[in-house]
Amino acid sequence: MKRWAKRAASVTLCAGLAVPVLAACSQTASNDSKTERVLRVATSFGYGDDEYFRQQFTEIFEFANPNIKIEIIPTLDDSMRYGRMDPNKKQIDPMDKLKEVMQGDNPPDIVMVSYDQLPELITNNMLTQLDPLLTKDKFDTSDMVPAVIEGLKKAGDGKLYALAPTFNSSALVYNKRMFDEAGVPYPKDKMTWEETFDLAKRLGKGEGENRKYGFSFSPQPMGDLFYAMQLYTTPLQLRMFDDKGEKMTVDSDQWEKVWKTMLQLKQDKVVPDQQDPSMMKSRMMNANGEDFNPFQHDDFLSNRVAMTLINYGQINQITNANKNAQNYKSFTPIDWDVVTLPVHPEAPDVGGYMNMNGIMGINAKAQNLEDAWKFIKFVNGEEWARLKASSSYNIVARKKYIKPKDGVQFHMEAFTTLTPAPQQDTKIYREKPNIYQVQEIGRRLFNEVSQGKLQVRDALKQWQTEGDAMLQQIKENPNGPINSAQAVPIG
């Protein structure tokens, strides 16, 4: 019954498409052989054979190609998917499982992976280079967002081994009214972080609960400045430890400069302090009747912060709040726009994280190369992009079909201009699942500095020492528990 309903949904979907797509559907079906073929797709995210994956990526293709049956092969262990991991059992590395499946007796034709998995698969010659196929079929990628194409090429040392039909990225959103009231010019694309912080200093005013802040790394008032500053450090490729995860790298001039910059923002009240969850709950509970404001959990929507960083999906929250403004007397609609994330002079074209959704490549051992390439062309083609352009949370990679939803006007290019920041190889986190705990040492020491208990460089030296001890313990027992008493040197 479920499969029948799914097929019915597919028929309804294709029946509602524009004439060109209908023509493509019928043409594809009539030109192909009636012999049923199987296209196997392995995913590393644990989608399984569920509605979401098929609705997102395969239903239209399956209708257009009724003789091609798509078989989805999840490679993520169900215990990891549902959080039922046994601490006494050695966990299977998801990447190792994916590689094992790709090289098995009945390998998948297509693999859907995350951006940080690409380099490892490419280095191990496990993906088919797409450039010759693009050239042979004259498949045009010139209309695809440069940040997506260049980001994928960067993973392949200048060559393409995968394509991504949609993505999500971040931008700097700002409150025009707060800028106008302060007589401060609006932010611009590719401002440096220093320029952004200088603008923010001019926007702060008031004290206590009535304080207005110039900038925040997140609209969420419970955000932690230590973790939030990763958006600032990632484009600098500033790492906590070396590539092997055996030696800390935080006792440096660059780390000192970053910490001093962040702590100065906090001291000058440019950024808001992290709010206690109980205080936030109290504020929400006290707001009642006509004065109830459902947006107290958001510093930007509450007009407490003039600029903050958001991802594309959060645009919906702003537009929906404005649409319903008449229902809440204590809510003032936001006159807003966006510009690119701030950049560092050392990396003027590099932004923060870009989540490419649906990154797919062809297995080097694909049994059905022709249909695999046909599918990748389809989901990265113009018609698919046109149909998916109204996605609530993702942006299609085809520039021609990128446009704001529901007629809302804003600077859309802010989300498509910068290339993604290089990410640290996640293999080390898979091999040493406890290694993230060295970050907690840094957070504790950062807070001690902000409380005046330590000087910045002394704290970084201590982080280096304590972190080195913890890394040594992890090296000796990668999957074992961390004994903090042993990890922290005494004296």
C-alpha positions in Angstrom: 0.0 0.0 0.0 2.9 2.4 0.9 4.7 1.7 -2.4 1.4 2.2 -4.3 0.9 5.6 -2.6 4.5 6.5 -3.3 4.1 5.7 -7.0 0.8 7.6 -7.1 2.5 10.6 -5.6 5.2 10.4 -8.4 2.5 10.2 -11.1 0.7 13.2 -9.6 4.0 15.1 -9.4 5.0 14.5 -13.0 1.5 15.1 -14.2 1.7 18.6 -12.7 5.0 19.5 -14.4 5.3 22.1 -17.1 5.1 20.9 -20.8 8.9 20.7 -21.4 9.3 18.3 -18.5 6.3 16.2 -19.6 7.9 16.0 -23.0 11.2 14.9 -21.4 9.4 12.3 -19.3 7.6 10.7 -22.2 10.6 11.0 -24.5 12.9 9.3 -22.0 10.5 6.5 -21.4 9.9 5.8 -25.1 13.6 6.0 -26.1 14.9 3.6 -23.4 14.8 -0.2 -23.7 12.0 -1.8 -21.8 14.4 -4.1 -20.1 14.4 -3.3 -16.4 17.7 -2.2 -15.0 18.8 -1.6 -11.4 20.7 1.5 -10.3 22.2 1.1 -6.9 22.7 4.2 -4.7 24.7 4.0 -1.5 24.2 6.8 1.1 26.4 7.5 4.1 23.7 9.3 6.0 21.4 6.5 7.0 18.4 7.6 4.8 17.5 4.0 4.0 14.6 3.3 1.6 12.5 6.0 3.0 10.1 8.7 1.7 12.4 11.6 2.3 15.3 10.4 0.1 13.0 9.4 -2.8 11.0 12.6 -2.6 14.2 14.7 -2.6 16.2 12.9 -5.2 14.7 10.0 -7.1 10.9 10.2 -7.6 10.9 12.3 -10.7 13.7 10.4 -12.3 11.9 7.1 -11.5 8.8 8.3 -13.2 10.7 9.5 -16.2 12.6 6.2 -16.4 10.1 3.5 -15.4 12.5 0.7 -16.6 15.2 1.8 -14.1 14.7 0.6 -10.6 16.6 2.5 -7.9 17.8 0.5 -5.0 19.0 2.5 -2.0 21.8 1.1 0.2 22.3 2.8 3.6 25.7 2.3 5.0 25.3 4.0 8.4 24.9 1.5 11.2 21.3 1.7 12.7 22.8 2.0 16.2 24.5 5.2 15.2 21.4 6.4 13.4 19.1 6.1 16.4 21.7 6.8 19.1 21.8 3.3 20.5 25.5 2.9 20.5 27.0 0.2 22.8 29.9 1.9 24.7 31.5 -1.6 25.2 31.5 -2.4 21.5 33.9 -1.0 19.0 32.0 1.1 16.6 32.3 0.6 12.8 33.7 3.6 11.1 31.0 4.8 8.7 33.6 5.7 6.1 35.2 2.2 6.3 31.7 0.7 5.9 31.0 2.9 2.9 34.4 1.9 1.3 33.7 -1.8 2.0 30.3 -1.6 0.3 31.8 0.3 -2.7 34.3 -2.4 -3.3 32.0 -5.4 -2.5 30.8 -8.1 -4.9 27.7 -6.1 -5.8 28.9 -2.5 -5.5 26.7 0.5 -5.8 26.8 2.6 -8.9 26.3 5.9 -7.2 27.5 7.1 -3.8 26.0 10.1 -1.9 28.5 11.5 0.5 29.2 14.5 2.7 31.7 17.1 1.5 34.4 16.1 4.1 34.3 12.5 2.8 35.1 13.4 -0.8 38.8 13.9 -0.5 39.4 10.5 1.0 37.4 8.7 -1.7 39.1 10.7 -4.4 42.6 10.1 -3.0 41.9 6.3 -2.8 40.8 6.4 -6.5 37.3 5.2 -5.6 35.3 7.7 -7.7 35.0 8.2 -11.4 36.3 11.5 -12.7 33.3 13.4 -14.2 35.1 15.9 -16.4 35.4 13.5 -19.5 31.7 12.7 -19.2 30.8 16.4 -18.9 32.8 17.2 -22.0 31.4 14.2 -24.0 27.8 15.1 -23.3 28.4 18.9 -23.4 26.8 19.1 -20.0 26.9 22.8 -19.1 28.1 23.7 -15.6 28.7 27.4 -16.3 25.3 28.3 -14.8 26.1 26.5 -11.5 27.0 28.5 -8.5 30.8 29.0 -8.5 31.0 28.4 -4.8 29.5 24.9 -5.4 31.6 24.0 -8.4 34.8 25.4 -7.1 34.2 23.8 -3.7 33.8 20.4 -5.3 36.8 20.9 -7.5 38.9 21.9 -4.5 38.1 18.5 -3.0 39.4 16.9 -6.2 42.5 19.0 -6.7 41.0 20.9 -9.5 39.0 18.0 -11.0 35.3 17.1 -10.6 34.4 13.8 -9.1 30.9 14.7 -7.9 28.1 17.2 -8.3 25.6 18.7 -5.9 22.1 19.9 -6.9 21.4 22.0 -3.8 23.3 23.6 -1.0 22.8 25.7 2.1 25.2 28.5 3.2 25.4 31.4 5.7 25.2 35.1 5.4 25.2 38.2 7.6 21.7 39.5 8.2 21.2 43.1 9.5 18.4 45.2 10.9 18.1 48.3 8.8 16.1 50.3 11.3 18.8 49.9 14.0 21.4 51.1 11.6 19.3 54.1 10.5 18.6 55.1 14.1 22.4 55.0 14.9 23.3 56.8 11.7 25.6 54.0 10.7 26.0 52.8 7.1 24.7 49.4 6.2 27.2 46.5 5.9 28.6 45.4 2.5 29.6 42.2 0.8 33.1 40.9 1.7 33.7 43.3 4.6 36.5 42.1 6.8 35.8 40.9 10.3 37.5 43.9 11.7 35.3 46.2 9.6 32.2 44.3 10.8 33.2 44.6 14.5 33.9 48.3 14.0 30.4 48.8 12.7 29.0 46.7 15.6 30.7 48.9 18.2 28.8 51.9 16.8 25.5 50.2 17.2 25.5 49.2 20.8 23.5 51.2 23.4 21.7 50.8 26.7 22.4 48.7 29.7 21.2 45.5 31.3 18.2 43.8 29.8 17.6 46.8 27.6 21.0 46.6 26.0 21.1 46.6 22.2 24.1 44.8 20.7 25.9 45.4 17.4 26.7 41.8 16.5 26.3 38.2 17.4 27.6 35.0 15.9 24.1 33.5 16.3 20.6 34.8 16.8 20.2 32.3 19.7 20.8 33.9 23.1 22.0 30.6 24.6 24.9 30.6 22.2 28.4 30.1 23.5 31.1 32.5 22.3 33.9 30.0 22.5 32.1 27.6 20.1 30.6 30.3 18.0 34.0 31.7 17.1 34.7 28.6 15.0 33.0 30.5 12.2 35.7 33.1 12.6 38.7 30.7 12.9 37.7 28.1 10.2 38.6 30.2 7.2 42.0 30.8 8.8 42.5 27.0 9.0 43.3 27.5 12.7 43.5 24.0 14.2 43.5 22.8 17.8 45.8 19.9 17.1 48.0 18.4 14.3 46.8 16.2 11.5 47.5 13.0 13.6 45.8 14.3 16.7 48.8 13.8 18.8 50.0 17.3 19.5 48.2 20.5 20.4 48.8 23.6 18.3 47.1 26.3 20.4 50.1 27.9 22.0 50.7 30.3 19.2 50.5 34.0 18.3 47.6 33.5 16.0 45.5 31.7 18.6 46.4 34.5 21.1 45.2 37.2 18.6 41.9 35.4 18.1 41.2 35.0 21.8 42.1 38.6 22.5 39.8 39.7 19.7 36.9 37.7 21.0 37.4 38.7 24.6 37.6 42.3 23.6 34.2 42.0 21.9 32.8 40.6 25.1 34.4 43.2 27.3 33.2 46.1 25.1 29.6 44.6 25.1 29.7 44.4 21.3 28.3 40.8 21.5 25.6 39.7 24.0 26.5 37.5 27.0 25.3 33.9 26.9 21.9 33.9 28.6 20.9 31.4 31.2 18.2 29.1 29.9 16.1 29.6 33.1 16.1 33.4 32.5 15.0 32.9 29.0 12.1 30.6 30.2 11.2 33.2 32.8 11.0 35.9 30.2 8.8 33.8 28.0 6.5 32.9 30.9 6.1 36.5 32.0 5.2 37.6 28.5 1.4 37.0 28.3 -1.8 38.2 26.7 -1.4 41.1 24.4 2.3 41.5 25.3 3.2 37.9 24.4 6.2 37.8 22.1 6.9 34.4 20.7 10.3 35.5 19.4 12.1 36.1 22.7 14.3 33.1 22.0 15.8 35.0 19.0 18.0 38.0 19.6 17.6 39.3 16.0 13.8 39.0 15.9 13.6 40.6 19.3 15.5 43.7 18.0 18.3 43.1 20.5 21.1 42.5 17.9 21.7 44.6 14.8 23.7 42.0 12.9 24.0 38.2 13.2 25.0 35.2 11.1 22.2 32.9 9.8 21.9 30.1 7.3 19.6 30.2 4.4 17.0 28.1 6.0 16.5 30.7 8.8 15.2 33.2 6.3 11.8 31.5 6.7 11.7 32.4 10.3 12.2 36.1 9.6 9.7 36.3 6.8 7.1 34.2 8.7 7.5 36.5 11.8 7.0 39.6 9.7 3.9 38.1 8.0 2.3 37.4 11.4 3.4 40.7 13.1 -0.2 41.9 13.4 -0.9 39.1 15.8 1.7 40.2 18.4 1.6 43.8 19.7 5.0 43.5 21.3 6.7 42.4 18.1 8.1 45.0 15.7 8.5 43.8 12.1 12.1 43.7 10.9 13.3 45.7 7.9 16.2 43.6 7.0 18.7 42.4 4.3 21.7 40.3 4.0 25.4 40.5 2.8 28.1 37.9 2.6 29.8 36.6 5.7 32.7 38.8 6.8 36.1 37.6 5.5 39.7 37.6 6.5 42.3 39.6 4.4 44.3 36.3 4.2 41.2 34.6 2.6 39.1 37.3 0.9 36.8 35.0 -1.0 36.3 32.3 1.6 33.3 32.1 3.8 32.2 29.7 6.6 30.4 26.4 6.2 28.6 25.4 3.0 26.4 22.4 3.3 26.1 20.8 -0.1 23.0 18.7 -0.1 23.0 15.6 -2.4 26.7 15.4 -3.3 26.8 12.3 -5.6 29.6 10.7 -7.5 30.0 7.5 -9.5 31.7 4.5 -7.9 34.9 3.6 -9.8 33.5 0.0 -9.7 30.0 0.9 -10.9 28.3 -1.9 -12.8 25.8 0.5 -14.5 27.9 3.5 -15.4 25.6 4.7 -18.1 22.5 5.0 -15.9 24.6 6.4 -13.0 25.7 9.3 -15.2 22.2 9.7 -16.6 20.8 10.0 -13.0 23.5 12.5 -11.9 22.9 14.6 -15.0 19.2 14.6 -14.3 19.3 15.7 -10.7 21.8 18.4 -11.6 20.0 19.6 -14.7 18.0 22.7 -15.3 14.5 21.1 -15.1 15.2 19.5 -11.8 16.5 22.8 -10.5 13.4 24.7 -11.7 11.2 22.2 -9.8 13.2 22.4 -6.6 13.8 26.1 -6.6 11.1 26.7 -4.1 12.8 24.6 -1.5 12.4 26.1 2.0 15.8 25.2 3.4 18.2 24.7 0.5 19.3 26.7 -2.6 19.5 25.1 -6.0 23.0 25.1 -7.6 21.7 26.4 -10.9 21.9 30.2 -10.7 19.2 30.7 -13.3 16.6 29.3 -10.9 17.8 30.9 -7.6 15.2 33.4 -6.4 13.8 34.4 -3.0 10.6 32.6 -1.9 7.2 34.2 -1.9 8.3 37.3 -3.6 10.4 38.5 -0.6 13.2 40.7 -1.9 16.7 40.5 -0.4 20.3 40.2 -1.6 20.2 36.6 -2.6 23.8 36.6 -3.9 25.1 36.9 -0.3 24.5 33.2 0.0 26.2 32.2 -3.3 29.3 34.4 -3.5 31.9 33.0 -1.1 33.6 29.6 -1.4 33.3 27.2 1.5 36.1 27.2 4.1 38.4 24.2 4.1 37.3 21.6 6.7 39.5 19.6 8.9 39.6 15.9 7.9 36.9 14.2 9.9 38.7 10.9 9.7 40.6 11.7 12.9 37.3 12.2 14.8 36.1 8.8 13.6 39.3 7.1 14.6 39.5 8.9 17.9 35.9 9.6 19.0 37.0 11.1 22.3 39.3 13.7 20.8 36.6 16.4 20.8 37.0 16.6 24.6 40.2 18.6 24.2 38.0 21.4 23.1 36.2 21.4 26.5 39.6 22.2 28.1 39.8 25.3 25.9 36.3 26.4 26.7 36.9 26.1 30.5 40.2 28.2 30.2 38.6 30.7 27.9 35.9 31.3 30.5 38.5 31.7 33.2 40.3 34.3 31.1 37.0 36.2 30.6 36.5 36.2 34.4 40.0 37.7 34.9 41.5 34.6 36.5 44.1 34.0 33.8 46.0 35.9 31.1 45.3 34.8 27.5 48.8 33.4 26.7 49.0 31.6 30.1 45.6 30.0 29.4 46.7 28.9 25.9 49.9 27.3 27.3 47.8 25.5 29.9 45.5 24.3 27.1 48.5 23.1 25.2 49.8 21.2 28.2 46.5 19.6 29.3 45.5 18.9 25.8 48.8 17.1 25.0 48.3 14.9 28.0 44.7 14.1 27.0 45.8 13.4 23.4 48.5 11.0 24.7 45.9 9.1 26.7 43.6 8.9 23.6 46.5 7.7 21.5 47.1 4.8 24.0 43.4 4.0 24.2 41.4 5.6 21.3 38.0 4.2 22.2 38.4 4.1 26.0 37.0 6.6 28.6 38.9 9.7 29.4 40.3 10.0 32.9 40.5 13.7 33.4 42.6 13.4 36.6 45.2 11.5 34.6 45.0 13.8 31.6 45.7 17.0 33.5 49.2 17.2 34.8 49.7 18.2 38.4 52.2 20.8 39.6 
